[in-house]
Amino acid sequence: MSATPDKSKPNIDKIIKSNKHLRRAAHSSKTNRKHHRVAIDQLDSFLDLIDNAIDVMNNTTVEIEKSQEKLYELYDFCGEVPFDDSCDY
């Protein structure tokens, strides 16, 4: 393979510059890339928010389980279901 371009094949840049339709498509693809980049950034921040929400829900689940264990201990201690306003759990 030689490093010199083949003279029988037309230069792609010249074809794009001479064809208005291809020129417009090349220009619009640049703006589409910008829009795609913005959309990807927004998707990334949305996924971060979802990840944070899942972490909070996991922490809440742990707290609920701890509260449930305390409530079961009160059931064992009292022998009956305590009133919520009378027991601190």
C-alpha positions as CSV (number, residue, x, y, z in Angstrom):
1,M,0.0,0.0,0.0
2,S,1.3,3.4,-0.9
3,A,0.9,6.5,1.2
4,T,-0.2,8.6,-1.8
5,P,-3.9,8.9,-2.4
6,D,-5.4,7.0,-5.4
7,K,-6.0,9.3,-8.3
8,S,-9.0,7.2,-9.6
9,K,-11.0,7.8,-6.4
10,P,-12.6,11.2,-6.0
11,N,-11.7,13.3,-2.9
12,I,-14.5,12.8,-0.4
13,D,-14.1,16.4,1.0
14,K,-14.6,17.9,-2.4
15,I,-17.7,15.8,-3.0
16,I,-19.2,16.9,0.4
17,K,-18.3,20.6,-0.3
18,S,-19.8,20.5,-3.8
19,N,-23.1,18.7,-2.8
20,K,-25.4,21.1,-0.8
21,H,-27.4,18.2,0.6
22,L,-24.3,16.5,2.0
23,R,-23.0,19.8,3.3
24,R,-26.3,20.4,5.2
25,A,-26.2,16.8,6.6
26,A,-22.6,17.3,7.9
27,H,-23.6,20.6,9.5
28,S,-26.7,19.1,11.2
29,S,-24.8,16.2,12.5
30,K,-22.6,18.5,14.5
31,T,-25.6,20.1,16.2
32,N,-27.1,16.7,16.7
33,R,-23.9,15.7,18.5
34,K,-24.3,18.7,20.8
35,H,-27.9,17.8,21.5
36,H,-26.9,14.2,22.2
37,R,-24.2,15.3,24.5
38,V,-26.7,17.4,26.5
39,A,-29.1,14.5,26.6
40,I,-26.4,12.2,27.8
41,D,-25.4,14.7,30.6
42,Q,-29.1,15.0,31.6
43,L,-29.5,11.2,31.6
44,D,-26.3,10.9,33.7
45,S,-27.6,13.4,36.3
46,F,-31.0,11.6,36.3
47,L,-29.3,8.3,37.0
48,D,-27.4,9.9,39.8
49,L,-30.7,11.1,41.3
50,I,-32.2,7.6,41.0
51,D,-29.1,6.1,42.6
52,N,-29.4,8.5,45.5
53,A,-33.1,7.7,45.9
54,I,-32.3,4.0,46.0
55,D,-29.7,4.6,48.7
56,V,-32.2,6.6,50.8
57,M,-34.8,3.9,50.4
58,N,-32.3,1.2,51.5
59,N,-31.5,3.3,54.5
60,T,-35.2,3.7,55.2
61,T,-35.7,0.0,55.0
62,V,-32.9,-0.6,57.5
63,E,-34.5,1.9,59.9
64,I,-37.9,0.3,59.5
65,E,-36.4,-3.1,60.2
66,K,-34.7,-1.7,63.4
67,S,-38.0,-0.1,64.5
68,Q,-39.8,-3.4,63.8
69,E,-37.2,-5.3,65.9
70,K,-37.8,-2.8,68.8
71,L,-41.5,-3.2,68.4
72,Y,-41.2,-7.0,68.6
73,E,-39.1,-6.6,71.8
74,L,-41.9,-4.5,73.3
75,Y,-44.4,-7.2,72.3
76,D,-42.3,-9.8,74.1
77,F,-41.9,-7.5,77.1
78,C,-45.5,-6.4,77.5
79,G,-47.1,-9.7,76.4
80,E,-49.6,-7.7,74.3
81,V,-49.7,-5.2,71.6
82,P,-48.8,-1.8,73.1
83,F,-50.5,1.5,72.3
84,D,-48.4,3.6,70.0
85,D,-48.8,6.7,72.2
86,S,-47.8,5.0,75.4
87,C,-44.6,3.2,74.4
88,D,-41.4,4.8,73.1
89,Y,-39.8,2.6,70.5
